[in-house]
Amino acid sequence: MTSHQSTQTMKPATAAKKLGVYLDATPAEFREGVVSRDELNALQADPPEWLRKLRRNGPHPRPVVAAKLGISTSGLVRGGVTEPLTTEQIEELKSADPEWLRKERATQAEVRKEAVRLKEKRLKEQEKNAERGASRPPRS
């Protein structure tokens, strides 16, 4: 029996998401076709000029905009940012430093601190459980 391995393909929207770019800003041939896993890997390993330019200048999708601002995607919506932004627009927003952005950054900092606290708590609990397990006599 011979195994037939089909080429994995994805929709352009999925590929754009994996590449961290805004789909509507990609070239038509990218948007209109399908992207194989090998093509995606090639784009990531050696990005063509259009991809380098998009990553550098935008417009950027919401997850990228949020990351560049140091906030969550929900924070973007709360701040009224619903459209993709260019790198220049992101820099202008950072410079303006509106109240909502400061507030969202503070919220994000608290979320990160809480995540670290919970991770440390889990690790301590795992260590305690491991110590208990090692000190118990074997069952017969």
N, C-alpha and C positions, 0 to 999 in steps of 0.2 A: 504494500500500500504506500503510495507516494503522498506526502503531505504537500498540500498546495498553500503557499503563503501569499495572501493577498496584500497589496500595498495599502497601508493605512492612510486614509485621507481625512481631511477636515474641512469644514466650511471656512470661508475667508474670515468670518467674524471670530471664530475660535482661534485661528492663526494670528489674527491681529491682536487679540487679547493676550495670547502667549508671547507675542513680540512687544507688547506694551505700547501699541500705537492705536490711534483713532482710525477706525475702518474707513470712514468717509474721506479721509485725507490720503488714503493709499491710492496707487495707480489703478486705473480701470481694469487692467489685465489681472491684477491681484484680486480685486473685488468680484470679478465675474467668473473666476475659475474655482477650482478646488486646490488645496495645498496638501501635498503628501508629507508624511513624517520626514522623509529624506530632504525634501525641499525646505521644510521648516528648519531642520538642523543646519542646512547650508546657509539659510538666511541669518540664523543666529551666529554661526561661526564666522561668516564673511559677509556682513550686511552690505547690500548695494547702496549706492549714493542716496537714493530716495529714502531708504530706511534710516540711514545715518542722519539725514537732514530732518526727518520727522521726529526722531528721538531727541535731536538737539533743539529744534525750534518749535515743534508742535504743529498743529494743535494736539494736545494731549487728552487722553480719556480720563474720566473722573478718578479712577484709582491712582493714576500717575499724578494728577493735579493734587489730590489729597496728600499723597506721599511727599511731594515737593513742598507742600505747605506745612507738613507735620501734623495733619489732622485726619479724621476719619472721613469716609465718603458721606456718611450721614451728616457730619459737621458741615460739609460743603453745601448740602441741601438746606440745612438750617441757616446757613449764611447767605442763601439765595443764589448760589453758584450752581446752575443747572446745565450750562453749555461747556463744551471743551474749551480750554484756554491754551494760548500759546505761552512759550517760555517767557516772552516779554511781558505778557499780561500777568503771569504768576509773579514775576519780579516786581511789577508795579504794585500788586496787591500786598506783597511782603513789605515793600517800602511804605505804603500807606498805613499798614498795620491797624486795620479797623478793630473796633472793640470785639465784634463777633469772632474774629480770627484769634485774638488774644485769649478769649474765653474758650474757644475750641482747642487751642494748643494746651491750655491748662487742663482741660478735661482729658485730653489724650495723654498727658503726662501722668495724671492720676490713674488712668486705666492701665498704663504700663507699670506703674508702681505696684498696683494691686495684682497684676499678673505675676510679677516677680515674687511678691509676698506669698501668693498661693503656690507657686512652683517650689519655693523654699519650704513651705509647710508640707507639701507632698513628699519632698525628699526626706525631711526629718521623720515623717511617719513611716516611710519605706525603710529607713535606717533602723528605727525602733522595732519594726516588724521583723527585720532580718536578724537583729540581735536576739529577740525573743525566740525566734525559730532556731538559732544556733545554740541557745542555752537550754533548750528542752531536751530531755532524754529521748532517745529513739523509741518509737512505739514497738511493742512486740506483738 
